[in-house]
Amino acid sequence: MAPNEILDALHTKPFEPFRMCMTDGKAYDVYHPEMCMVGKRSVTIGITAQPTDVLYDRTIKLDPLHILRLEPLAAGTPKNGPPGAGPGPQS
């Protein structure tokens, strides 16, 4: 995915939380635009324990080439798996 596409999602007003779906089946939820930093060759996401947290516990660095798509998150979408990760592979 092109970094500019991710930036567009982060700069949407009002911000709408989204899920990054990866080529390996993993997914990462972005609930706050401040928790995602986009570079030319990497995307760094702040992983939080709860969607409402404003301070991250750890970060993960992703290659934009492995981001398949961004999916909007409905309000109150439950998180499964490790903190910050979405429910994993979608069938």
Legacy VTK file of the C-alpha trace (Angstrom):
# vtk DataFile Version 3.0
C-alpha trace
ASCII
DATASET POLYDATA
POINTS 91 float
0.000 0.000 0.000
1.249 3.463 -0.784
2.216 5.489 2.312
0.050 8.385 1.058
-3.052 6.166 1.297
-2.314 5.561 4.979
-1.698 9.276 5.536
-5.061 10.045 3.937
-6.790 7.716 6.408
-4.934 9.310 9.328
-5.865 12.849 8.241
-9.571 12.145 7.706
-11.687 14.676 9.642
-13.205 13.523 11.854
-10.746 10.666 12.315
-12.256 7.225 11.802
-10.449 4.283 13.469
-9.278 1.605 11.038
-7.671 -1.819 10.853
-4.518 -2.500 8.821
-4.785 -5.952 7.237
-1.430 -7.536 6.488
-0.262 -10.094 3.900
0.529 -12.605 6.687
-3.073 -12.506 7.973
-2.337 -10.310 10.980
-4.221 -7.078 11.568
-3.445 -3.967 13.604
-6.054 -1.508 14.842
-5.401 2.226 14.816
-7.783 4.030 17.187
-5.938 7.385 17.326
-4.030 9.112 14.507
-1.226 9.929 16.965
-0.531 6.192 17.295
0.622 5.789 13.686
3.708 7.293 12.096
4.167 6.869 8.337
7.511 6.951 6.583
8.605 6.259 3.016
9.542 2.650 3.760
7.949 1.873 7.122
4.865 2.434 9.245
5.256 2.477 13.025
2.185 1.760 15.137
1.868 2.374 18.867
0.324 -0.685 20.512
-1.919 0.032 23.509
-3.502 -2.228 26.115
-6.950 -0.662 25.566
-8.414 1.224 22.576
-8.987 4.275 24.788
-5.337 4.492 25.946
-3.465 7.544 24.673
0.007 6.251 25.629
1.432 3.218 23.865
2.957 0.222 25.631
5.169 -0.786 22.704
5.568 -0.159 18.999
5.614 -2.335 15.923
7.268 -1.433 12.628
5.536 -2.547 9.433
6.534 -2.533 5.781
3.875 -0.680 3.747
4.316 -3.238 0.955
2.764 -5.839 3.293
-0.319 -3.775 4.131
-3.117 -5.158 1.943
-5.964 -2.852 2.911
-7.430 -0.572 5.547
-10.822 -1.490 6.980
-12.967 0.936 8.959
-13.620 -0.050 12.568
-17.123 0.290 13.917
-17.433 2.055 17.270
-16.920 -0.458 20.056
-15.246 -3.069 17.855
-13.809 -5.700 20.223
-10.119 -6.496 20.021
-8.906 -10.075 20.074
-5.393 -11.399 20.345
-2.394 -9.398 21.538
-2.890 -5.742 22.482
-3.138 -3.593 19.385
-3.702 -6.520 17.084
-7.014 -7.124 15.420
-8.793 -10.467 15.302
-6.284 -11.916 12.869
-7.118 -13.578 9.570
-10.528 -12.792 8.191
-12.395 -15.563 6.394
LINES 1 92
91 0 1 2 3 4 5 6 7 8 9 10 11 12 13 14 15 16 17 18 19 20 21 22 23 24 25 26 27 28 29 30 31 32 33 34 35 36 37 38 39 40 41 42 43 44 45 46 47 48 49 50 51 52 53 54 55 56 57 58 59 60 61 62 63 64 65 66 67 68 69 70 71 72 73 74 75 76 77 78 79 80 81 82 83 84 85 86 87 88 89 90
